[in-house]
Amino acid sequence: MQPNDIHIDAHVHLYRDGDLSRVADDAPYARPAAQSLTSYLDGLSQDGIVPVLINNVHLSILPDSENVFSSFAELEMLQAREPERYGHIRLVGTILADPGYATAERLRHPQIVGVRIVLHDASPESVGPDDFATSEWAALWARLRADQHIHIYAQEPETGLRVLQQLPQGLNVVIDHLGNCRPSRGPQDNAFQALLGEATRRGTVWFKGPGYRTTTDPETTLPFLLAILEAVGPQRVLLQASDAPHVGKDQSGSDYAAQFTPSSAFSYVARLAALAAQRTGIPAEHLLNAARHEIFPT
């Protein structure tokens, strides 16, 4: 399955049926089935995958990230019940980036590693020049610990760029889904290149996989990854993530859930990392998960 023995999931969504009862009617994608930590780990175990690090990321259709905190309690219960099976797992969480929700108390939780801005398919023009630079947002950025990051998801590279440009210098930033879900314009697209340029200038920006939202074919996603590697270097790339439960549709209108499971998503990133290794000489293992030490420091 993998070219290495370290398995992490840098991006997964874990929640229960009760969490879904609070989903808004105008959700941007069909309501997925519940995916608890227990069911997720059981599914991976059947495929011989035993993760050592899991990042439970804010699910955009939920009004808050209380499911993230619930997953911490669920792991504690599992570890107390079966320490030999679950004792090695480290679970962290990325919560909703909202000045009213990401309070100092919530951010003080030792397992919270960051906050997530979710913009989906928002156009660049929808992001005003000061939307993320108000006093309320500035107070949130100031509350972040040095080991926490800001996680940005925008399908349009220019939308992500406009957010990134408003963030204070020196903060750690993780760009979701390789920063580009608009593959038809190619890796030389001006907006994508500008995003890479801003990330390079800052020096504290990582690009995270899995990459199947760029394209569902690793060979076709490869040029985008190579452009990232050329701009920011392999130390700023972290591919190993499942993004389960694979919500939404690809550029052709096909459901991601019909194309991926957590296991096959890991196969996807393994193939993407292997292709990049062939082209660059950078070990696939490094591209998969070496950056975990900086993004998720212990």
C-alpha positions in Angstrom: 0.0 0.0 0.0 2.7 2.5 1.0 6.4 3.0 0.2 7.1 3.6 3.9 6.1 2.4 7.4 4.8 5.6 8.8 1.1 6.2 8.2 -0.5 9.5 9.0 -3.7 11.1 8.0 -3.1 14.9 7.8 -6.8 15.6 6.9 -9.8 13.5 7.8 -13.3 14.4 9.1 -14.6 12.5 12.1 -18.2 13.0 13.4 -21.3 11.2 14.6 -24.9 11.1 13.6 -25.7 13.7 16.3 -23.3 16.1 14.7 -25.1 15.8 11.3 -28.4 16.7 12.9 -27.2 20.3 13.1 -26.2 20.5 9.4 -27.7 23.5 7.6 -30.2 22.9 4.8 -28.1 24.9 2.3 -25.0 22.8 2.6 -22.7 23.0 -0.4 -22.7 19.2 -0.9 -24.8 16.2 -0.1 -24.8 15.2 3.5 -22.3 12.4 4.1 -22.8 9.4 6.3 -21.4 9.6 9.8 -17.8 8.6 10.3 -16.7 8.2 13.9 -13.1 7.7 14.9 -13.9 4.1 15.8 -15.5 3.2 12.4 -12.7 5.0 10.6 -9.9 3.1 12.4 -11.8 -0.2 12.0 -12.0 0.4 8.2 -8.3 1.2 7.9 -7.4 -1.8 10.0 -9.1 -4.1 7.6 -6.8 -2.8 4.9 -3.7 -3.2 7.1 -3.2 0.5 7.7 -2.4 1.6 11.3 -2.0 5.4 11.5 0.2 7.0 14.2 -1.1 10.5 13.6 -4.6 11.7 12.7 -5.7 15.3 12.1 -9.5 15.7 12.6 -10.2 18.8 10.4 -13.3 21.0 10.8 -16.1 19.8 8.5 -17.4 22.8 6.6 -21.1 21.9 6.8 -21.1 21.8 10.6 -21.7 25.1 12.5 -18.8 24.5 14.9 -16.1 22.0 15.7 -17.4 20.3 18.8 -17.1 17.0 16.9 -13.3 17.5 17.0 -13.3 17.8 20.8 -15.6 14.7 21.0 -13.2 12.7 19.0 -10.5 13.4 21.6 -12.7 11.8 24.2 -13.5 8.9 22.0 -9.8 8.1 21.5 -9.3 8.3 25.3 -12.0 5.7 25.7 -10.5 3.4 23.1 -7.0 3.7 24.5 -8.3 2.9 28.0 -10.2 -0.1 26.7 -7.6 -1.5 24.3 -4.2 0.2 24.9 -2.3 -2.3 22.9 -4.4 -1.5 19.8 -4.9 2.2 20.2 -2.2 3.4 22.6 0.2 4.5 19.8 -2.2 6.8 18.1 -1.9 10.6 18.4 -5.1 12.5 17.5 -5.0 16.3 16.8 -7.6 18.7 15.6 -8.1 21.7 13.4 -11.2 23.8 14.3 -13.4 26.4 12.6 -11.6 29.7 12.0 -14.1 32.1 13.4 -13.2 34.9 15.8 -16.2 34.1 18.0 -15.7 30.3 18.1 -11.9 29.9 18.1 -11.6 31.4 21.6 -8.5 31.4 23.8 -9.9 28.6 25.9 -10.5 26.3 22.8 -7.1 27.2 21.3 -5.4 26.3 24.6 -6.4 22.7 24.2 -3.1 20.9 23.7 -4.5 18.8 20.8 -5.7 21.7 18.8 -3.2 22.4 16.1 -4.9 25.1 14.0 -7.9 26.8 12.6 -9.5 26.2 9.2 -10.9 28.8 6.7 -13.3 27.2 4.2 -14.2 29.1 1.1 -15.0 26.2 -1.3 -15.7 27.7 -4.8 -15.8 31.3 -3.7 -14.7 33.6 -6.4 -11.6 35.8 -5.9 -13.8 38.9 -6.0 -15.8 37.7 -3.1 -12.8 38.2 -0.8 -12.5 41.9 0.1 -9.1 43.5 0.8 -9.7 43.6 4.5 -12.0 40.7 5.1 -9.5 38.7 7.2 -7.7 41.8 8.6 -10.4 43.3 10.8 -9.7 43.8 14.6 -11.7 40.6 15.3 -9.6 38.5 12.9 -6.4 40.1 14.1 -7.3 39.1 17.7 -7.8 35.5 16.5 -4.5 35.4 14.8 -2.8 36.8 17.9 -4.4 34.0 20.0 -2.7 31.2 18.0 0.2 29.5 19.6 3.6 29.2 17.8 2.8 25.5 17.1 -0.6 26.2 15.6 -1.4 27.0 12.0 -4.0 28.6 9.7 -5.5 26.1 7.2 -6.9 27.6 4.0 -9.3 25.8 1.6 -10.2 27.6 -1.6 -10.7 25.9 -4.9 -9.6 29.0 -6.8 -5.8 29.8 -6.4 -6.5 33.5 -6.5 -9.1 33.2 -3.7 -6.5 31.5 -1.5 -3.9 34.1 -2.5 -6.2 36.9 -1.4 -6.7 35.4 2.0 -3.0 34.6 2.4 -2.0 38.2 1.6 -4.1 39.5 4.5 -2.6 37.2 7.1 0.2 38.6 9.4 3.7 37.7 8.5 5.3 34.9 10.4 2.2 32.8 11.0 2.2 29.1 9.9 -0.2 28.5 7.0 -1.3 25.2 5.4 -2.8 25.4 1.9 -5.3 22.7 1.4 -5.6 20.4 -1.7 -2.3 21.7 -3.2 -3.9 25.1 -3.6 -5.5 24.4 -6.9 -8.8 22.7 -7.8 -8.9 24.4 -11.3 -6.6 22.1 -13.3 -7.8 23.2 -16.8 -5.7 26.3 -16.5 -2.5 24.3 -15.9 0.3 24.8 -13.4 1.5 28.0 -15.2 -1.8 29.8 -14.5 -1.0 33.3 -13.3 -3.0 33.0 -10.1 -1.5 29.7 -9.1 2.0 31.0 -9.8 1.2 34.1 -7.7 0.1 31.9 -4.8 3.3 30.0 -5.0 5.3 33.2 -5.1 3.5 34.6 -2.0 4.1 31.2 -0.2 7.8 31.4 -1.2 8.2 34.9 0.0 6.6 34.2 3.4 8.6 31.0 4.0 6.0 29.6 6.5 3.5 28.1 4.1 3.0 24.4 3.5 1.0 22.7 0.7 -1.0 19.7 1.8 -2.4 16.7 -0.1 -4.0 14.4 -0.9 -4.3 16.2 -4.3 -7.2 14.3 -5.8 -9.3 17.6 -5.7 -6.7 19.0 -8.2 -7.3 16.0 -10.4 -8.3 12.4 -9.6 -5.4 11.1 -11.7 -2.0 11.2 -10.1 -0.2 11.6 -13.4 -2.3 14.7 -14.2 -1.8 16.2 -10.8 2.0 15.7 -10.9 2.8 18.9 -12.9 1.1 20.9 -10.1 3.0 19.2 -7.4 6.3 19.7 -9.4 5.5 23.4 -9.6 5.0 23.5 -5.8 8.3 21.7 -5.2 10.2 24.0 -7.5 8.7 27.1 -5.7 8.8 26.2 -2.0 10.9 23.0 -1.8 10.1 19.5 -0.5 10.2 20.6 3.1 6.9 22.5 2.5 4.9 19.6 1.2 2.8 17.1 3.1 0.9 14.7 0.8 -0.3 11.9 3.1 -4.0 12.6 3.8 -7.3 11.0 3.0 -9.8 13.8 3.1 -12.4 11.2 4.0 -15.4 11.0 3.7 -14.7 12.3 0.2 -17.6 14.8 -0.2 -18.4 16.7 -3.4 -17.8 16.1 -7.0 -14.8 16.3 -9.3 -14.5 18.6 -12.4 -16.5 16.1 -14.5 -19.4 16.0 -12.0 -18.5 12.5 -10.6 -18.9 12.0 -6.9 -15.5 11.7 -5.1 -17.2 9.2 -2.7 -17.7 6.8 -5.7 -14.0 7.0 -6.5 -12.2 7.0 -3.2 -12.1 5.3 0.2 -9.6 6.2 2.9 -7.4 3.3 1.7 -7.6 4.2 -2.0 -6.9 7.8 -1.1 -3.6 6.7 0.5 -2.9 4.7 -2.6 -3.4 7.8 -4.6 -0.9 9.9 -2.6 1.6 7.0 -2.6 1.4 7.0 -6.4 1.7 10.8 -6.6 4.7 10.8 -4.3 6.4 8.0 -6.3 5.9 9.9 -9.6 7.4 13.0 -8.1 10.3 11.0 -6.7 11.1 9.6 -10.1 11.2 13.1 -11.6 13.0 14.9 -8.8 15.0 12.4 -6.8 13.2 13.5 -3.6 12.3 10.4 -1.6 8.6 9.6 -1.8 8.6 9.0 2.0 9.7 12.6 2.5 6.9 14.0 0.4 4.3 11.9 2.1 4.9 12.8 5.7 8.3 14.3 6.7 6.7 17.8 7.2 4.5 16.3 10.0 7.2 17.2 12.5 6.8 20.9 11.7 3.0 21.1 11.1 2.1 18.9 14.0 5.0 19.3 16.5 4.7 17.2 19.7 
